[in-house]
Amino acid sequence: MTYIPITDLLTGKRAGEAIHLRGWVARKRSSKKIAFLTIRDSTGRIQVSVNKENNPEAYAIADSIGYESALYITGLLAEDSRAPGGFEIKASEIKIVGKAEKFPISKDQSQELLLDIRHLALRSQRLTSMLKIRSSVFEAIHNYFRKNDYTEVQPPIFTTAGSEGGSTLFEVEYFDKTVFLSQSWQLYAENFIYSVEKAYTIAPSFRAEKSKSARHVTEFWHAEVEATWMNFEELLQLMENLISAICKNVAKKNKADLKALGKNPKDLLKIKAPFPRISYNKALELLKEHGMDVPYGKDLGATEERAIGKYFDKPVLITHYPREIMAFYKRVDPTNPKVCLNANLIAPEIGEIIDGSERESDMDKILESLKLEGLDPEEYDFYLDTRRYGSVPHSGFGMGIARVVMWICGFDTIKDAIAFPRTMTRVKP
């Protein structure tokens, strides 16, 4: 027996045929004569109708079965303009595969309850579409880097020092030592490139940020890249081209999912390189013109970044941030020692989705930066070997995948872009 995915049935090519369907009950309603079920599978939803007079046994099952019960259904596929999708199955047989208890999710549930039972909420159309779009984002990242001769590598998760500041490190007992969960692959990335030259990874990162903002979680998947000989301009082009490739892949692979989320796939096809570029100083000027007076030297937060994003119809690159708010490994601009050769890629409505820079290749300047940040150079000794033995110019960036998904899907919170989000107050389910 061959079971047909719902997405194939909705093309209409099998109209008039007897088909076999399997899936779960998403909705139901009944009259004294006819029962209607909306059946979902991973590809879509379709209406099933059962006539009581013609098929009392199947009607009794359809009338009594609960939401999320799993069924086998046999029937005739018929065109019906009144049905969602324009087609319905006139069932001749229904078999119960897994009978569901009363499903705890109904309309107008609070967000906290939906997070408490996230393992069940994942069955919703919204989160199913998110998962598929997220998968296409991962696919595009892998395809882009492999097509451009990058080698995928895997850094460790346990580390002995932080790359993004000690205040956001998660401590872990490691036998008789204390180690940390990785904030980023950064300290290892610059070792990989002396072997393979062009490296990337997709791995989890952990940040103990005490933030309840809509775009922060404590665990997220990080796409990170590092390459020898790559200068700052080439780095900016890499950011632009990767985002363009991601948007193109999602627009191609996830038309139905985007439409289910109220998004137009054609809008993603408009996201093409090059992107607008402004300096940090220009960003402050633009914000001031619109009533936001940000002092020089303050890092731009979500409010400022979203305000900048509103003035552009696609992502924008903000470059050359003040040196004092940059990590020790970011190269100082040789033409202006007050700023670094760094950039954040800002997505409209979301803010930063990529942070990258050309790296400092001079050993003495890195030691100086470590001391300015109050960090112990001995904790970074293995990292400093990358400058002791054949240092070369290089650049790289990190991209928060959930923020990219959040932007593409048009979500208000990053928690909707992750299957099981982890925050300050949530570690289960």
N, C-alpha and C positions, 0 to 999 in steps of 0.2 A: 504494500500500500504506500503510495507516494503522497506526502503532505506538502501542500503548496504554501509558500510564504505569502502573507497578506499583501505585501507590496506588489507581487506578481498578479494577484487577483484584481487589484485596483487598476491595472492597465486595461482591463476589459477584453483581453485576447482570449480568455477562457469562458466568456459569457455563453450561457447555454449548456455548459458542460457540468457533469456531476463531479464534484471535487471533494477532497478530504482536507480538513483544516484541524489544527491543534493550537491551543492557546489558553488565555486566562480571561475571565469575565471582568471587564472594566466598568461596564454599566449595564443596567437592566430596567425594563418596564414591562408591564403586562396589562392586558385587558381581559375580559371574559372569553375572548375568542382567539387572541393572538398574543404571543410573548415575543419581546424583542431583547436581544442581547447584543452588546458591543464587545467583540472579542479582540484582544490585543495579542500580538506576538512581538518579537524584537524589531520587526520591520514596519509595523503599522497597525491600524485598527479597521475593522469591518463590521457591518451590522449583520446579525443573523435573526431571521424570523421563523417562528414555529406556529403553525395553525393547529388549534386544539382539536377541531373536528376531524382533520385529516391525520393527525398524529398525536393522540392524547398522551402517549407515554413520554415522547420528547417534550411536549408542552409542560407536563408535570415537572420534569427536571428543570426546564428553563424558568418556570414560574417560581420554583422553590430554592434554586441554587443561590449561594451567596457570592458577593464580590470576591474576586481573586481565586475562585475555584478553577481548577484546570480541567479542560474538556477536550475530547475528540468529537469532531462534528463532520457529518457527511450530508451533502445537500447539493442543490442546483444553484449555480452562480447566475444571478439575473441582474440586469441593469434596472436601476430605480433611482430617479433623480431626487427623490425625497430622502434617500439614505446618505449618511456621511460618506463621501468618496464616490457617490454615484452608483454603487453596487451593493447588493446584499446577497446573502446565502439563504435560500429557502430550505431549512433543515429537514431532513428525513430521518436522521438518527443522531442522538446525542449520548455520549458515554462520559461518565464522570471518571477522571483520572485521579484528581486530588481534591477532595471537598474542603473548602475553607471555612474556618470559624468566622464569627462576625469580625469583619475587617475594621481595625481601629482608626482608619483615616477616612474622613468624610470632607465635605466642603467647609471652607473657612476655618481650617485648623490653624493654630498659632505656629509661628516659625519655631519656637522652642520645642513644642511637641513634635513637630516634623523632624527636628534634629535629634530628639530623644529616640525616635523610632526610624532613624535614617535608613536602616536596613530594609524597611518596608517602603519608605518614601522613594527609594531608588526606582520603584516600579512605575512612577509617574511619567507621563509623556515628557514633561519638562526635564527631569533628570536623565531619562533615557536618551533624549536628544543631546544633552550635555555630554554624556559619556561617549557618544559616537563622535561628536565634534572634537572632544578632547583626544580621542584615538587618532583622528585625522591630523590633529596638530602634532602629536608625537611622530606620526608617519612622515609628515612633511619635513620635520626637523632632521630625522634620520636620512631621508632621501636627499635633502639639500646638501648636508655635509658629506655624505658618501659620494655623491655626484661630483663634489668639488675636492675629492681626494683627502678628506680628513679621516683620521683613524679614531675609532671609538675606543676610549680607555675607561677604566673603572678605578676611581680613587677610594681610599679607605673612609669609613664612616667615623671610626674612633680616631681622634686627633689629640695632640698634646698641647696645641696652641690655637688661638683664634685668628681668623683672617679679617673679621669685621668688627672687632672690638670685644673686650672681655665682658662687658655688661650684658651681652645677649647670648652667652654661652650656657649650654646645658651640661652640668657636671654629671659624670657617670662613675660609679665605683668599678674599678678594673683591677680585680684581685687586690694587691696591696697598694695600688696607685689610684689617683684621680685623673681621669681623662675627660674629654669633651666630645659631644656629638658635633659632626661637621657643620659649620656655617656655610661653607663653600669649598669647592675643590681647589681654590686659588693657590694654596701653598704647594700643592702637588702638581698642578697644571704646568707650572713653570719648570718642573723637572721632566715631565713627559715630552715636552717639545724638543728637548735636546736629543731625544731619541727619534721620534716620529715626525717632528717639525710642525705638523698641523694636527691638533688633537681636539676632540670634543667628548663630552659626556652628558648623559641625562641621568641624574641621581637625586635622591632626597637631600634636602638641607634643613637645618634646624636652627631656629632663632628664638631665644627666650625673651622676646620683646613683650613688654607689659602694655600691650595695645589692644583696645577693643574696636579698632577702626574696621571699616567695611572691606579693607584690602589687606589685612594682616592675619596670618595664621602662624602657628609655631612650627609646623612641618609642611614643606612644600617641595614639589619636584622642580629641579633647576636644570635648565639647558645651559651648559657653559662651554666656551670655546677659547682656545689659545693657539697662536701661530707665530712662528719665528718669521723675521724679516717683514712683518706686516706693520705698516706705518699707520698714523692716525686717520688719514683720509681713507685708506683701504678698510680700516676698521668700521668707519661710518657707513661705507658702502655695503659691507657685509651685514650690518644690522638691517639696513633698508631691504636688501635682497632676501634675507631670511624671512622677514615679516611678509614681504610680498609673496614669497613662495608658500607660506603658511595660509595666507588668505586665499590664494588661488586654489590650493588643494581642498580646503574646506568648502569653498564655493562649488567645486566640482563634485565632491563626494557626498555632501550633506545638504543638498537642496531641500529635501523634505524636512529635515531636522531644523534648519534655519527658519523655514516657513512656519513650523510648529511653534517656534519661539517668537514669531512676529518679525523676523528679519528677512531682508531681501538679499538673496545670494549675489545679485548683480552689484550690490554696494561693495561687497568684498573684492570684486574684480577691479574696482576703481582704486584699490590700495596698491599703488605701484611706485617703485623708486623712480626718481629721487624724492625724498621728503623735505619739507621746509626745515631750515636750520637757524637757530638763534643762539647767541651767547648767553651765559648766565647774567651778565650785565644788562643785555637787551631784555631779558626776561623780567628783571627787576623794573626796568623802565616801563615795559608793557603793563605789568601789574599795577604800578603806581598810577598810570593813566586811567586805570579802572578802579581806583580807590583802595588798592591794597599796597600799603607802604611796608615793604619787607627790607629790613636792614641788611647791608652788605655783610656777607660772612655767615648768614643764616641759611641752613640747608632748606631747600624747597620741600614742603610737605604736600600731602594729598590735596588740600584746599588750593594751594598755589598752583600745583601741577594741573589740576582739573580746570582751573581758570585759564591757564595758558592754552590747554587743549581745545577750549571752546572757540578759539580764534582761527582754528585750522580745520579743514575738512578731512584730514588724515593725520597719521602720527607725525610728531615734530621732534627734532633732535635739539636738546639744550646742551651746549658745550661750554668748556672752559670754566669750571667751578673753582672757587677759591681753594688754594692749597691747604689752608688750615682745616678744612672739613673733609679732606680726601684721605683715603687709606695710604699707608706708607709706601706701597708698591707702585702707585700711580706716578707717571712721569710729569715733572714740572715742565711747563712750556718754556723752551729755551729763549723765546722772544719776550716772555713776560713771566718772571719768577713768582708772581703773585697767584698764578692760576695753573691748573693741570691740564694735560691733554686728555680730557675725559669727556664723556657724553652720557646723558640719560635720554632714552627714547620714551616719549610721553604719548600715550594713547588717549584720544578724546574720551571724556567721562570717567576715565580710570586713573590716569597719572602714569607714573614710571612703570614700564614693563621690562626695560633693559637698562643695565648699568655696565659701562665698559670704559676702557682707557688703553692708551699706549702705556707700557710698563717701564719703570725706571730700570735701566740696565747698568747704572753706575753704582758700585758697591758702597762708596763713601756716602753718596746721597741717600741710599737706603738706610744706612746706619744712622745718619742724621735724622731721618724721618722717624725711625723707630724710637729714638731718644725723645723726640718732640712729642710723641704720642705716649710716652711713659712705659714703653714696652722693653722687655729684657732681650737684647740681641741673642743671648745664649739659647733662648727658647726657639729661635728661628735659624739656628746654625745650619741645619740640613738644607733649609731654603736658600740661605746665603751662598751655598756651594754653587748655585746656578749662576752666580756672579763671579765666583772665584775661578771657575774653570770654563772659559770660552763663552763669556756673556755676549749676547747679540740683541739687536733691537727686536721687540716683539710686542704683541697686543692681544687683547681678549675681552670677552664680556660674559655676563651672566644674565639669563632671561628667566623670569618667573613664569612658568607655563600656566599656572592657574590664573594669573592676571591676564594673560593673553586670551584664555578661554572665557574669562569674565567679560572682557571687552567684546569679543566676537559674538557672544551670546546676548549681550546687552543686560547682564545681571547687575543688580544693585549691591550684591555682596559676594566676596570671593568664596564664601562658604558654599554657595550654589555651584561653584566651578570645581568642587572637589567631592569625591564620593563620600568620604568619611573625614570631615574637617577636624583639625586639632587646634584648639585655641587656649587662652589662659584658663578658661573655665570648663573646657570640654575635652575629655579623653576617651569617651565611649559614645555610641557603640563602636 
